[in-house]
Amino acid sequence: MVLQMNDMLRKQQLTFMVSNFIAFTLIFMIFGLIIFSIVQSTLYSQADKELQAFQEKLESNFPDRIPKRDSPDDMPFLKGKQPMNPRIIALKWNDKGKIINQEQMGSLFYETYSEDISFDKSKLDVLTNISIDDSYNYRSLLFKNKNETNTYTQLLINVDSENSIIRNFEKILIICSMVAVLLSITASFILSRKSMKPIVNSWNRQLVFVENASHELRTPLTIIQNKLELLLTTPNEKIVDKFDNIALSLSETRRLSKLTTDLLTLARADSSETQIVKEKLDLDMFIKDVCTPYIEVAELQNKHLQIDLQSNVEISADKSRIHQLIIILLDNALKYTAENDTISIKTTAEEAKVMIQVSDTGMGISEEHRKHIFDRFYRADQARSREHGGVGLGLSIAQWIVGSHQGTIKVESTLEKGTTFTIKLPRF
């Protein structure tokens, strides 16, 4: 069973790791694509603005013709205006897809590169990318001339530098993506280990809980079974003759009933099934009522139970759970004190909290055992605990009750001098 559980945990960890890796990879990919798109659009946006500005300038200043880049006849149109952008090449097309301003382009450009430029009316008024001679990259804007019939103007602006930046950025992005993938694997492994840690701890606690519970349940069941079988061997005996066997069976039955109740309480606490129902509670009066029967119990054991209630406040708490808390601490104090020892319970009020102290002058708890007294099924003195019917669940339940009220519980103890449990609960 343990091997099967280990295999299951490893598979679950692998599932977590793969899920985290996929999530991280998708995040990095989306993040990289967004950055790449922003960089690309930002680099091309300036070139696009220059093309659109050139188009507006042509349509407003030169409605009938495209100016020659070095023509003196066109200079009057530029007086008082911003000069034409030297980066931009303007091509004029007729409706048949033939360039009709060769003389303005320059013979070298026209003869060398005109065949690489195509006329595509489907891309009218759309900014596009074109490549000339597979070496030079341009942004292109094709539009119809407003004051001429069946003629078009195509503006080209070189974006080789922008493309170079984009290619370099692509390389950097690819390298960063590889690094990100490695980081994703590492982070996924670490996170999967951390994610599995509470599951493993919970499983280990459950194993210990089940083993201890099985052990504690088996002992009273075995005693009851043996005593009942012994009674069956002498069916004609009178009850008075078998009183010890019957009494022991009843004692173990009560112990078994208390154990199952405590186990059920802790199981519900672990699953958050048990709900705390708070109500207004006069703390001093409530503790006095709880402690009254224990004064007589302490006297019967030649012990002293002292009550010092000075909080004089009402708190908001679950009455049944606070009752259970006080009973657990008083029972614990009575178990581990000898004759003539003193047990005291004290309450005081602070600004926003109330303090409950349960002290005794008993045997005390060593530092080694004090670290574990709130652990389930932990008993500092196995023989003494068995003698008094303890199974090591009481203080675990007490800690849960205090925690469910957003309070704290601490223990201070000195061997052969006594123990003090200090509880602080919020007043509201």
Buried (B, 14 or more C-beta within 10 A) or exposed (E): EEEEEEEEBEEBBEEBBEBBBEEBBEEBEEEBEEEBEEBBEEBBEEBBEBBBEBBEBBBEEBEEBBBBBEEEEBEEBBEEEEEBBEBBBBBBBBEEEEBBBBEBBBEEEBEEBBEEBEBBEEBEEEBEEBEBEEEBBBBBBBBBBEEBEEBBBBBBBBBEEBBEBBEEBBEEBEEBBEEBBEEBBEBBBEBBEEBBEEBBEEBEEEEEBEEBBEEBBEBBEEBBEEBEEEBEEEEEEEEEEBEEBBEBBEBBBEBBEBBEEBBEBBEEBBEEEBEEEEEEBBBBEBBBEBBEEBBEEBEEBEBBBEBEBEBEBBBEBBEEBBBBBBBBBBBBBBBBBEEEBBBBBBBBBEEEBBBBBBBBBBBBBEEEBBEBBBBBBBBBBEEEBEEBBBBBBBBBBBBBBBEBBEBBBEBBBEEEEBBBBBBBBEBE
